[in-house]
Amino acid sequence: MKLDIDCVRDLLLAVEENTGLHKFCYFIDEYLMNKSCAAIDADPEHLPEYQAALQERHSNSKILYHAKYCVKAGLIESTGSLDGYRITVTDLSVEGHELLNNIRSRDNWEKIKEIALAAGSTSIRILEQAAANLISSKIVM
């Protein structure tokens, strides 16, 4: 699947809003959940509200793919396996907080995407660098 940087940003925002010191969030793979529940004749879980809201903009498979990507890229912290029907997220990592703080503003985000696209890459590391450079350029001494 192609990396969708808007989906990554949306996930980071959702994780930040829905985790805390003793509060985790999770993302459900509807396909695997339905398959698991059918095997044991159980009712499927309901999607958390924040995931349902994300699914208005991104497909379930795209959300799960990008949640796994964010864990592997060190942007979000997770407990347990990434192979089950539920990915449990404990928080943003330090790197995830730093990136999100730089891309939180919609205006900054649009400029950062333009910079990255002009450079020919929308990798996370390029986005981090473009975001840091944009923020640094706004600091008045």
Secondary structure, DSSP 8 states (H G I E B T S, - for coil): ----HHHHHHHHHHHHHH-BTTB-EEEE-HHHHHHHHHHHT-------HHHHHHTTTS-HHHHHHHHHHHHHTTSEEEES-SSSSEEEEEEE-HHHHHHHHHH-SHHHHHHHHHHHHHHT---HHHHHHHHHHHHHHH---
